[in-house]
Structure formats: structure tokens, C-alpha cells
């Protein structure tokens, strides 16, 4: 049974992410846009490697195909790439928390509208209607 590098991959990715986040917030060496592009690229790369290793492993098991040399443990690399993919996916999801918060009823005003904010005992007074001006008919003007 293979020994996986879970603690090493986890600590290394978190450390690298925090350093890149710090540098992007400083704005001198790395912009926020470049920071996100790098991590989005890593997300895609780890996804592709995880998916390919899963396909190779499946083909090797189900069809006895020797796609990959036997010295390479495809299952091991699938788990390693998958772990990196999940961790980078968590970083990616954390970026989008503000976007998802808008769909959650966190404040009373969002949960039940204006009446919820005012409370059940206090009613909002209706606002007076704005005066409507009537067009004044022209007097003694020739028709156009």
C-alpha cells in the first residue's frame, strides 16, 4: 500500500497560496488578476491530471491495457493530483463567497423585505403621492 503525501501537499499548497495572496494584496510583485489567473490555471491543470489518471486507471483495470509503464502507480498519482485539485478548488470557492452570500437570507431585510426589518408591531407609514401636474390647455393659439 502506498503512503500518500497528504500533509506535505496540504501544507505546501496552503503556504504557497498564502504567500501569493500576500504578494497580490501588496500589489508590487503580483496583481490580484495575475494571482487568480495562476491559481485558475493550477486548478485546470490538476483537474486534467486527475481526470487523465482516472481514465488510465480505469482502462488498465477494466481492459488490461498497458497504457502506463508498471513502475508508475497510477492510483497513487490519481490521489495525489486529486488532493491538490480539491485544495485548489477550496481556494477557488473561497474567492466566490461574496457572490454566494447574496443568495443567502442573512439579514432580515433580505429575508422578509421591509416589513421584516420594521418588525411586526411597527408598520411603515405610506408615503404621500407626488403631486401630478396637469397639462395646461393653450389659450388663443392657432392650430399647428
N, C-alpha and C positions, 0 to 999 in steps of 0.2 A: 504494500500500500504506500502510495506517495505521500510525502509530507508537503503540505501546501504552505506558501509564504504569506498567509493572511495578515499577520501583524506587520510584516515588513512592507507589503504593498499598501496596507491601510495607512500606516504612519507616514510612509514616503509620499503618497498622493496628497494626504492632508497637509503635510508640511510644504510641499511644492505649491499646492493651491493657495495656502495662506501667504506664502512669500509673493506669489504672483498677484494676489489680491492686494496686498500691501503696496507693491510697486505700482499697480494700476491706480490705486487711490492717491498715491503721491503724484502721479502724472508726469514724472520726469523721464522714466525709463520705459514705461509701458502704459498705453492708453487703456481705458475701460473697454473700448471696442476691440482692440487687439487682444486683450485678456480673454474676452468672451469668444473671439474667433479661435484662439488657440485651444481653449477648453472644448468648444464645439467640435473642432477638428479631432481632438483626442477622443471625444465621445463617439464620433463616427468611426474612427479607426478601431477602437476597442469593440464596437458593435460588430463591425465587419469581421474582425479576427475571431470573436466569439461565435458568430454565425458560421463562418467557414470551418472552424474547428468542430462545431456540432455536426455540420454536414459530412465532413470527412469521417468523424467518429461513427456516424450513422451508417455511412456506406461501408466502412470497414467491418462493422458488426453484422449488418444485415446481409451484405452481398459478398463478404470475404474478399474485398478488393484491397490490394496493397497499394493504396494511393500514397501513403506516407511511409518512409522507412521505419522499421520496427524499433529502432533506437529512440524514436521520438514518441513520447507518451501523449497522444492527442487528448486524452481525458484530462491529464494534468494541465495542459496548456489551455484547454477549454475553461477549466475552473479558474485559472489564474487571470485569463483575459476577461472572463465573466465578472470576477470580483472587481477588477479595475473599471469595467463598464458600469457596474452598479454604483460604485463610489462616485464616479464622474457624473453619473445620472442623478445622484443625490445633490451634487453641487449645482447641476443644471436646474433641478427642481427648486432649490433654494432661491435661485435668481428670480423665479416666477411667483414667489409667494405673494408679493403685492398684487399681481394680476389676479390670482385666485381669491384673495381676500375680498375683492369687490363683489364676489358672488355669495359670500357668507353673511348671514344676518348678525353682524357683531354689534351694531349699535341699534338702539330702539327706533331711531328714525328710519333706518333701513328695514328693520323687521316689520314694523306696522305702520309706517307712514307718519304723518304729522300728528294724528290723534294719539298714537302710542307715546310720542315724545312729550305731549302735553299732559298726559295722564287721563284716567277715566273720569275724575271728578271735575276737571277743568276743561272747558270747551273753548275752542278758538272762536273769537267773535268774527262774524262775517265782515269782510271789507266792503266799504261803500263803493257803489258802482261809479265809475268815472263819468262825468257829465258828457253827454253826447251832443255835439253841436249839429244843428240842422242847417242845411244849405239855405242861404237867403236867396229868395227869388229876385232876379234883377228887375228893376222898375224902369220903364221907359227906355229900354234898349232895343234897337232894331234887331230883328232875327238875322241870324247868320246864314 
